[in-house]
Amino acid sequence: MILIPIAEGKNKFTQYVHLAEEGETIKICRHGKPVAVISSIEEFENVHKDSGFLNNLKEDRKIIEKCADSGWKDSYFDEAFIKLRSE
């Protein structure tokens, strides 16, 4: 993985696209913090292929938070989770 500032990414964009095509991942940073990524189309598609799984995890997290916010005791958690998950 390569970390680069935005200005360098702008100046050498074609070079970094070629590196991405070869399998390298490039993180573009602003003020030292990553804000974007250049990667191959294969890597992009692999990440998004699992988006259904990630969406399910997000929904499960909402259900868990709803159960926790309701004040239910742990002994009832599994039953409540199953009920809410099926809705």
Secondary structure, 3 states (H helix, E strand, C coil): CEEEEHHHHHHCHHHHHHHHHCCCCEEEEECCEEEEEECCHHHHHHHHHCHHHHHHHHHHHHHHHHHHHCCCCHHHHHHHHHHHHHC
